[in-house]
Amino acid sequence: MSDCQNEVRAAAMQLESTEKPLDLQDLSKIQLLVPVQAVSIGCHHFLILK
């Protein structure tokens, strides 16, 4: 697993937990979306830095 995916997961967990404690459904949703969000962030950085 890349550092980017770990950072995305940590950020998502932090954002989700600001409103309420995380439950299993929240964690499952975060786990499912991490690869998509990591790719999106990577593409964004690539386009901005190019």
C-alpha distance matrix in Angstrom:
0.0 3.8 6.7 8.3 6.6 7.3 10.7 11.4 11.1 13.2 15.6 16.1 16.8 19.2 21.0 21.4 22.8 25.4 27.7 27.3 25.5 22.3 23.1 21.2 21.7 20.3 17.1 16.9 17.6 14.9 12.3 13.9 14.1 10.8 9.8 13.5 13.7 10.9 12.7 15.9 15.3 14.2 17.4 19.4 18.6 19.3 22.6 23.7 23.2 24.8
3.8 0.0 3.8 5.3 5.4 6.6 8.8 10.0 10.9 12.7 14.5 15.6 16.9 18.6 20.3 21.3 22.8 25.0 27.6 27.7 26.2 23.3 24.6 23.1 23.5 21.5 18.6 18.8 18.9 15.8 13.9 15.4 14.7 11.0 10.0 13.1 12.7 9.2 11.1 14.1 12.8 11.4 14.8 16.6 15.3 16.2 19.6 20.4 19.7 21.4
6.7 3.8 0.0 3.8 5.4 5.1 6.2 8.6 9.8 10.5 12.2 14.2 15.3 16.4 18.3 19.9 21.0 22.9 25.8 26.1 24.7 22.3 24.0 23.2 23.7 21.3 18.5 19.4 19.4 15.9 14.7 16.7 15.5 11.7 11.8 14.4 13.0 9.7 12.2 14.5 12.3 11.5 15.2 16.2 14.5 16.0 19.4 19.5 18.7 21.1
8.3 5.3 3.8 0.0 3.8 5.4 5.1 6.1 8.6 9.9 10.5 12.2 14.2 15.3 16.4 18.2 19.9 21.5 24.2 24.9 24.0 21.5 23.4 22.6 22.6 19.9 17.7 18.4 17.6 14.2 13.6 15.1 13.1 9.5 9.5 11.5 9.6 6.2 9.0 10.8 8.5 8.1 11.9 12.7 11.4 13.2 16.3 16.5 16.3 18.6
6.6 5.4 5.4 3.8 0.0 3.8 5.4 5.0 6.1 8.6 9.8 10.4 12.2 14.1 15.3 16.2 18.1 20.2 22.6 22.9 21.7 18.9 20.3 19.3 19.2 16.9 14.4 14.8 14.3 11.0 9.9 11.5 10.1 6.3 6.7 9.4 8.1 5.5 8.7 10.9 9.7 9.9 13.3 14.4 14.0 15.7 18.5 19.1 19.3 21.5
7.3 6.6 5.1 5.4 3.8 0.0 3.8 5.5 5.1 6.1 8.6 9.9 10.5 12.2 14.3 15.3 16.4 18.6 21.3 21.4 19.8 17.3 19.0 18.2 18.8 16.3 13.5 14.8 14.9 11.3 10.4 13.0 12.1 8.4 9.9 12.7 11.0 8.9 12.4 14.2 12.5 13.0 16.6 17.2 16.4 18.5 21.4 21.4 21.5 24.0
10.7 8.8 6.2 5.1 5.4 3.8 0.0 3.8 5.4 5.1 6.1 8.5 9.9 10.5 12.2 14.2 15.3 16.9 19.8 20.5 19.5 17.4 19.8 19.6 19.9 16.9 14.8 16.5 15.8 12.1 12.3 14.7 12.9 9.4 11.3 13.1 10.5 8.7 12.3 13.1 10.7 11.9 15.4 15.2 14.3 16.9 19.5 19.0 19.2 22.1
11.4 10.0 8.6 6.1 5.0 5.5 3.8 0.0 3.8 5.5 5.2 6.1 8.5 9.8 10.5 12.1 14.1 15.7 18.2 19.0 18.4 16.0 18.2 17.9 17.6 14.5 12.9 14.2 12.9 9.2 10.0 11.8 9.4 6.4 8.7 9.9 7.0 6.3 10.0 10.4 8.7 10.7 13.7 13.5 13.6 16.3 18.4 18.2 19.1 21.8
11.1 10.9 9.8 8.6 6.1 5.1 5.4 3.8 0.0 3.8 5.5 5.1 6.1 8.5 9.9 10.5 12.1 14.5 16.7 16.9 15.7 13.0 14.8 14.5 14.5 11.7 9.4 11.1 10.5 6.8 7.3 10.0 8.8 6.0 9.2 11.0 9.0 8.8 12.5 13.3 12.2 14.0 17.0 17.1 17.3 19.9 22.0 22.0 22.9 25.5
13.2 12.7 10.5 9.9 8.6 6.1 5.1 5.5 3.8 0.0 3.8 5.5 5.2 6.1 8.7 10.0 10.6 12.6 15.5 15.7 14.5 12.5 15.1 15.5 16.1 12.9 10.9 13.5 13.1 9.4 10.5 13.5 12.3 9.7 12.9 14.5 11.9 11.6 15.4 15.8 14.0 16.0 19.1 18.7 18.4 21.3 23.5 22.9 23.6 26.6
15.6 14.5 12.2 10.5 9.8 8.6 6.1 5.2 5.5 3.8 0.0 3.8 5.4 5.0 6.2 8.6 9.9 11.0 13.9 15.0 14.7 13.2 16.1 16.9 16.8 13.2 12.3 14.7 13.4 9.9 11.9 14.3 12.1 10.1 13.3 14.0 10.7 11.1 14.7 14.2 12.2 14.9 17.6 16.6 16.6 19.9 21.5 20.7 21.8 24.9
16.1 15.6 14.2 12.2 10.4 9.9 8.5 6.1 5.1 5.5 3.8 0.0 3.8 5.4 5.2 6.0 8.5 10.2 12.3 13.1 12.9 10.8 13.4 14.1 13.4 9.8 9.3 11.6 9.9 6.6 9.4 11.4 9.3 8.3 11.9 12.3 9.5 11.0 14.4 13.8 12.8 15.7 18.0 17.3 18.1 21.1 22.5 22.1 23.6 26.4
16.8 16.9 15.3 14.2 12.2 10.5 9.9 8.5 6.1 5.2 5.4 3.8 0.0 3.8 5.5 5.2 6.0 8.7 10.9 10.9 9.9 7.8 10.7 11.8 12.0 8.5 7.6 10.8 10.1 7.2 9.7 12.4 11.5 10.5 14.2 15.2 12.9 14.0 17.5 17.4 16.3 18.9 21.5 20.9 21.4 24.4 26.0 25.5 26.9 29.7
19.2 18.6 16.4 15.3 14.1 12.2 10.5 9.8 8.5 6.1 5.0 5.4 3.8 0.0 3.8 5.6 5.3 6.5 9.7 10.5 10.2 9.5 13.0 14.8 15.1 11.5 11.2 14.5 13.6 10.7 13.3 16.0 14.5 13.3 17.0 17.6 14.7 15.7 19.3 18.6 17.0 19.8 22.4 21.2 21.4 24.8 26.2 25.2 26.5 29.6
21.0 20.3 18.3 16.4 15.3 14.3 12.2 10.5 9.9 8.7 6.2 5.2 5.5 3.8 0.0 3.8 5.5 5.6 8.0 9.8 10.7 10.2 13.5 15.5 14.9 11.0 11.8 14.7 12.9 10.5 13.8 15.7 13.7 13.3 16.9 16.7 13.8 15.5 18.7 17.4 16.2 19.5 21.5 20.0 20.8 24.2 25.1 24.1 25.9 28.9
21.4 21.3 19.9 18.2 16.2 15.3 14.2 12.1 10.5 10.0 8.6 6.0 5.2 5.6 3.8 0.0 3.8 5.6 6.5 7.3 8.1 7.0 10.0 12.1 11.3 7.6 9.1 11.9 10.3 8.8 12.3 14.0 12.8 13.1 16.9 16.8 14.5 16.7 19.8 18.7 18.1 21.4 23.3 22.2 23.3 26.5 27.4 26.8 28.7 31.5
22.8 22.8 21.0 19.9 18.1 16.4 15.3 14.1 12.1 10.6 9.9 8.5 6.0 5.3 5.5 3.8 0.0 3.8 5.5 5.2 5.3 5.6 9.3 12.2 12.4 9.0 10.1 13.6 12.9 11.3 14.4 16.7 15.9 15.8 19.7 20.1 17.7 19.4 22.8 22.0 21.0 24.1 26.3 25.1 25.9 29.2 30.3 29.5 31.1 34.1
25.4 25.0 22.9 21.5 20.2 18.6 16.9 15.7 14.5 12.6 11.0 10.2 8.7 6.5 5.6 5.6 3.8 0.0 3.8 5.9 7.6 9.1 12.7 15.7 15.7 12.3 13.7 17.0 15.8 14.2 17.5 19.6 18.2 18.2 22.0 21.9 19.2 21.0 24.3 23.0 21.7 25.0 27.1 25.4 26.1 29.6 30.4 29.2 31.0 34.2
27.7 27.6 25.8 24.2 22.6 21.3 19.8 18.2 16.7 15.5 13.9 12.3 10.9 9.7 8.0 6.5 5.5 3.8 0.0 3.8 7.2 9.0 12.0 15.3 14.7 11.7 14.1 17.0 15.6 15.0 18.5 20.0 18.9 19.6 23.4 23.0 20.6 22.9 25.9 24.4 23.7 27.1 28.9 27.2 28.4 31.8 32.4 31.3 33.4 36.4
27.3 27.7 26.1 24.9 22.9 21.4 20.5 19.0 16.9 15.7 15.0 13.1 10.9 10.5 9.8 7.3 5.2 5.9 3.8 0.0 3.8 6.3 8.9 12.5 12.5 10.1 12.4 15.4 14.8 14.5 17.6 19.5 19.1 19.8 23.6 23.7 21.7 23.9 27.0 26.0 25.4 28.6 30.6 29.3 30.5 33.7 34.5 33.7 35.7 38.6
25.5 26.2 24.7 24.0 21.7 19.8 19.5 18.4 15.7 14.5 14.7 12.9 9.9 10.2 10.7 8.1 5.3 7.6 7.2 3.8 0.0 3.8 6.5 10.1 11.2 9.1 10.5 13.8 14.1 13.7 16.2 18.5 18.7 19.1 22.8 23.5 21.7 23.5 26.8 26.3 25.7 28.6 30.9 30.0 30.8 34.0 35.2 34.6 36.2 39.1
22.3 23.3 22.3 21.5 18.9 17.3 17.4 16.0 13.0 12.5 13.2 10.8 7.8 9.5 10.2 7.0 5.6 9.1 9.0 6.3 3.8 0.0 3.8 6.9 8.0 5.8 6.7 10.1 10.6 10.3 12.5 14.9 15.4 15.8 19.5 20.4 19.0 20.7 23.9 23.8 23.4 26.1 28.4 27.9 28.9 31.8 33.2 32.9 34.4 37.2
23.1 24.6 24.0 23.4 20.3 19.0 19.8 18.2 14.8 15.1 16.1 13.4 10.7 13.0 13.5 10.0 9.3 12.7 12.0 8.9 6.5 3.8 0.0 3.8 5.5 5.3 6.4 8.7 10.1 10.9 12.5 14.4 15.8 16.7 20.1 21.1 20.3 22.1 25.1 25.2 25.3 27.9 30.0 29.9 31.1 33.7 35.1 35.2 36.8 39.3
21.2 23.1 23.2 22.6 19.3 18.2 19.6 17.9 14.5 15.5 16.9 14.1 11.8 14.8 15.5 12.1 12.2 15.7 15.3 12.5 10.1 6.9 3.8 0.0 3.8 5.5 5.1 6.1 8.6 9.9 10.4 12.2 14.3 15.4 18.4 19.7 19.5 21.2 23.9 24.5 24.9 27.2 29.3 29.6 30.8 33.1 34.7 35.1 36.6 38.9
21.7 23.5 23.7 22.6 19.2 18.8 19.9 17.6 14.5 16.1 16.8 13.4 12.0 15.1 14.9 11.3 12.4 15.7 14.7 12.5 11.2 8.0 5.5 3.8 0.0 3.8 5.5 5.1 6.2 8.7 9.9 10.5 12.4 14.3 17.2 17.8 17.9 20.1 22.5 22.7 23.6 26.0 27.7 28.0 29.6 31.9 33.1 33.7 35.5 37.6
20.3 21.5 21.3 19.9 16.9 16.3 16.9 14.5 11.7 12.9 13.2 9.8 8.5 11.5 11.0 7.6 9.0 12.3 11.7 10.1 9.1 5.8 5.3 5.5 3.8 0.0 3.8 5.5 5.2 6.3 8.7 10.0 10.8 12.3 15.6 16.1 15.4 17.7 20.4 20.3 20.8 23.4 25.3 25.2 26.7 29.2 30.4 30.7 32.5 34.8
17.1 18.6 18.5 17.7 14.4 13.5 14.8 12.9 9.4 10.9 12.3 9.3 7.6 11.2 11.8 9.1 10.1 13.7 14.1 12.4 10.5 6.7 6.4 5.1 5.5 3.8 0.0 3.8 5.4 5.1 6.1 8.6 10.0 10.5 13.8 15.2 14.6 16.2 19.1 19.6 19.9 22.1 24.3 24.6 25.7 28.1 29.7 30.1 31.5 33.8
16.9 18.8 19.4 18.4 14.8 14.8 16.5 14.2 11.1 13.5 14.7 11.6 10.8 14.5 14.7 11.9 13.6 17.0 17.0 15.4 13.8 10.1 8.7 6.1 5.1 5.5 3.8 0.0 3.8 5.4 5.1 6.1 8.7 10.1 12.7 13.9 14.3 16.0 18.4 19.2 20.1 22.1 24.0 24.7 26.1 28.1 29.7 30.5 32.0 34.0
17.6 18.9 19.4 17.6 14.3 14.9 15.8 12.9 10.5 13.1 13.4 9.9 10.1 13.6 12.9 10.3 12.9 15.8 15.6 14.8 14.1 10.6 10.1 8.6 6.2 5.2 5.4 3.8 0.0 3.8 5.5 5.1 6.3 8.7 11.4 11.7 11.9 14.3 16.4 16.6 17.8 20.1 21.6 22.1 23.9 25.9 27.1 27.9 29.8 31.7
14.9 15.8 15.9 14.2 11.0 11.3 12.1 9.2 6.8 9.4 9.9 6.6 7.2 10.7 10.5 8.8 11.3 14.2 15.0 14.5 13.7 10.3 10.9 9.9 8.7 6.3 5.1 5.4 3.8 0.0 3.8 5.4 5.2 6.0 9.5 10.3 9.6 11.6 14.3 14.6 15.1 17.4 19.4 19.8 21.1 23.4 24.8 25.4 27.0 29.1
12.3 13.9 14.7 13.6 9.9 10.4 12.3 10.0 7.3 10.5 11.9 9.4 9.7 13.3 13.8 12.3 14.4 17.5 18.5 17.6 16.2 12.5 12.5 10.4 9.9 8.7 6.1 5.1 5.5 3.8 0.0 3.8 5.6 5.5 8.0 10.0 10.3 11.3 13.8 15.1 15.8 17.4 19.5 20.6 21.7 23.5 25.3 26.3 27.5 29.4
13.9 15.4 16.7 15.1 11.5 13.0 14.7 11.8 10.0 13.5 14.3 11.4 12.4 16.0 15.7 14.0 16.7 19.6 20.0 19.5 18.5 14.9 14.4 12.2 10.5 10.0 8.6 6.1 5.1 5.4 3.8 0.0 3.8 5.8 7.2 8.2 9.6 11.3 12.9 14.0 15.6 17.2 18.7 19.9 21.6 23.0 24.6 25.9 27.4 29.0
14.1 14.7 15.5 13.1 10.1 12.1 12.9 9.4 8.8 12.3 12.1 9.3 11.5 14.5 13.7 12.8 15.9 18.2 18.9 19.1 18.7 15.4 15.8 14.3 12.4 10.8 10.0 8.7 6.3 5.2 5.6 3.8 0.0 3.8 5.7 5.4 6.1 8.6 10.2 10.7 12.2 14.2 15.5 16.5 18.3 20.0 21.3 22.4 24.2 25.8
10.8 11.0 11.7 9.5 6.3 8.4 9.4 6.4 6.0 9.7 10.1 8.3 10.5 13.3 13.3 13.1 15.8 18.2 19.6 19.8 19.1 15.8 16.7 15.4 14.3 12.3 10.5 10.1 8.7 6.0 5.5 5.8 3.8 0.0 3.8 5.5 5.1 5.9 8.6 9.8 10.4 12.0 14.1 15.1 16.3 18.0 19.9 20.9 22.1 24.0
9.8 10.0 11.8 9.5 6.7 9.9 11.3 8.7 9.2 12.9 13.3 11.9 14.2 17.0 16.9 16.9 19.7 22.0 23.4 23.6 22.8 19.5 20.1 18.4 17.2 15.6 13.8 12.7 11.4 9.5 8.0 7.2 5.7 3.8 0.0 3.8 5.5 5.1 6.2 8.6 10.0 10.5 12.3 14.2 15.4 16.3 18.3 19.9 21.0 22.3
13.5 13.1 14.4 11.5 9.4 12.7 13.1 9.9 11.0 14.5 14.0 12.3 15.2 17.6 16.7 16.8 20.1 21.9 23.0 23.7 23.5 20.4 21.1 19.7 17.8 16.1 15.2 13.9 11.7 10.3 10.0 8.2 5.4 5.5 3.8 0.0 3.8 5.5 5.3 6.2 8.7 9.9 10.7 12.3 14.4 15.3 16.6 18.3 20.0 21.1
13.7 12.7 13.0 9.6 8.1 11.0 10.5 7.0 9.0 11.9 10.7 9.5 12.9 14.7 13.8 14.5 17.7 19.2 20.6 21.7 21.7 19.0 20.3 19.5 17.9 15.4 14.6 14.3 11.9 9.6 10.3 9.6 6.1 5.1 5.5 3.8 0.0 3.8 5.5 5.0 6.1 8.5 9.8 10.4 12.2 14.1 15.3 16.3 18.1 19.8
10.9 9.2 9.7 6.2 5.5 8.9 8.7 6.3 8.8 11.6 11.1 11.0 14.0 15.7 15.5 16.7 19.4 21.0 22.9 23.9 23.5 20.7 22.1 21.2 20.1 17.7 16.2 16.0 14.3 11.6 11.3 11.3 8.6 5.9 5.1 5.5 3.8 0.0 3.8 5.4 5.2 6.1 8.6 9.8 10.6 12.1 14.2 15.3 16.3 18.1
12.7 11.1 12.2 9.0 8.7 12.4 12.3 10.0 12.5 15.4 14.7 14.4 17.5 19.3 18.7 19.8 22.8 24.3 25.9 27.0 26.8 23.9 25.1 23.9 22.5 20.4 19.1 18.4 16.4 14.3 13.8 12.9 10.2 8.6 6.2 5.3 5.5 3.8 0.0 3.8 5.5 5.0 6.1 8.5 9.8 10.3 12.2 14.1 15.2 16.2
15.9 14.1 14.5 10.8 10.9 14.2 13.1 10.4 13.3 15.8 14.2 13.8 17.4 18.6 17.4 18.7 22.0 23.0 24.4 26.0 26.3 23.8 25.2 24.5 22.7 20.3 19.6 19.2 16.6 14.6 15.1 14.0 10.7 9.8 8.6 6.2 5.0 5.4 3.8 0.0 3.8 5.4 5.2 6.1 8.7 9.8 10.6 12.2 14.2 15.4
15.3 12.8 12.3 8.5 9.7 12.5 10.7 8.7 12.2 14.0 12.2 12.8 16.3 17.0 16.2 18.1 21.0 21.7 23.7 25.4 25.7 23.4 25.3 24.9 23.6 20.8 19.9 20.1 17.8 15.1 15.8 15.6 12.2 10.4 10.0 8.7 6.1 5.2 5.5 3.8 0.0 3.8 5.5 5.0 6.2 8.5 9.9 10.5 12.0 14.1
14.2 11.4 11.5 8.1 9.9 13.0 11.9 10.7 14.0 16.0 14.9 15.7 18.9 19.8 19.5 21.4 24.1 25.0 27.1 28.6 28.6 26.1 27.9 27.2 26.0 23.4 22.1 22.1 20.1 17.4 17.4 17.2 14.2 12.0 10.5 9.9 8.5 6.1 5.0 5.4 3.8 0.0 3.8 5.4 5.2 6.1 8.6 9.9 10.5 12.0
17.4 14.8 15.2 11.9 13.3 16.6 15.4 13.7 17.0 19.1 17.6 18.0 21.5 22.4 21.5 23.3 26.3 27.1 28.9 30.6 30.9 28.4 30.0 29.3 27.7 25.3 24.3 24.0 21.6 19.4 19.5 18.7 15.5 14.1 12.3 10.7 9.8 8.6 6.1 5.2 5.5 3.8 0.0 3.8 5.5 5.0 6.1 8.5 9.9 10.5
19.4 16.6 16.2 12.7 14.4 17.2 15.2 13.5 17.1 18.7 16.6 17.3 20.9 21.2 20.0 22.2 25.1 25.4 27.2 29.3 30.0 27.9 29.9 29.6 28.0 25.2 24.6 24.7 22.1 19.8 20.6 19.9 16.5 15.1 14.2 12.3 10.4 9.8 8.5 6.1 5.0 5.4 3.8 0.0 3.8 5.4 5.3 6.1 8.5 10.0
18.6 15.3 14.5 11.4 14.0 16.4 14.3 13.6 17.3 18.4 16.6 18.1 21.4 21.4 20.8 23.3 25.9 26.1 28.4 30.5 30.8 28.9 31.1 30.8 29.6 26.7 25.7 26.1 23.9 21.1 21.7 21.6 18.3 16.3 15.4 14.4 12.2 10.6 9.8 8.7 6.2 5.2 5.5 3.8 0.0 3.8 5.5 5.2 5.9 8.3
19.3 16.2 16.0 13.2 15.7 18.5 16.9 16.3 19.9 21.3 19.9 21.1 24.4 24.8 24.2 26.5 29.2 29.6 31.8 33.7 34.0 31.8 33.7 33.1 31.9 29.2 28.1 28.1 25.9 23.4 23.5 23.0 20.0 18.0 16.3 15.3 14.1 12.1 10.3 9.8 8.5 6.1 5.0 5.4 3.8 0.0 3.8 5.6 5.4 6.0
22.6 19.6 19.4 16.3 18.5 21.4 19.5 18.4 22.0 23.5 21.5 22.5 26.0 26.2 25.1 27.4 30.3 30.4 32.4 34.5 35.2 33.2 35.1 34.7 33.1 30.4 29.7 29.7 27.1 24.8 25.3 24.6 21.3 19.9 18.3 16.6 15.3 14.2 12.2 10.6 9.9 8.6 6.1 5.3 5.5 3.8 0.0 3.8 5.6 5.3
23.7 20.4 19.5 16.5 19.1 21.4 19.0 18.2 22.0 22.9 20.7 22.1 25.5 25.2 24.1 26.8 29.5 29.2 31.3 33.7 34.6 32.9 35.2 35.1 33.7 30.7 30.1 30.5 27.9 25.4 26.3 25.9 22.4 20.9 19.9 18.3 16.3 15.3 14.1 12.2 10.5 9.9 8.5 6.1 5.2 5.6 3.8 0.0 3.8 5.6
23.2 19.7 18.7 16.3 19.3 21.5 19.2 19.1 22.9 23.6 21.8 23.6 26.9 26.5 25.9 28.7 31.1 31.0 33.4 35.7 36.2 34.4 36.8 36.6 35.5 32.5 31.5 32.0 29.8 27.0 27.5 27.4 24.2 22.1 21.0 20.0 18.1 16.3 15.2 14.2 12.0 10.5 9.9 8.5 5.9 5.4 5.6 3.8 0.0 3.8
24.8 21.4 21.1 18.6 21.5 24.0 22.1 21.8 25.5 26.6 24.9 26.4 29.7 29.6 28.9 31.5 34.1 34.2 36.4 38.6 39.1 37.2 39.3 38.9 37.6 34.8 33.8 34.0 31.7 29.1 29.4 29.0 25.8 24.0 22.3 21.1 19.8 18.1 16.2 15.4 14.1 12.0 10.5 10.0 8.3 6.0 5.3 5.6 3.8 0.0
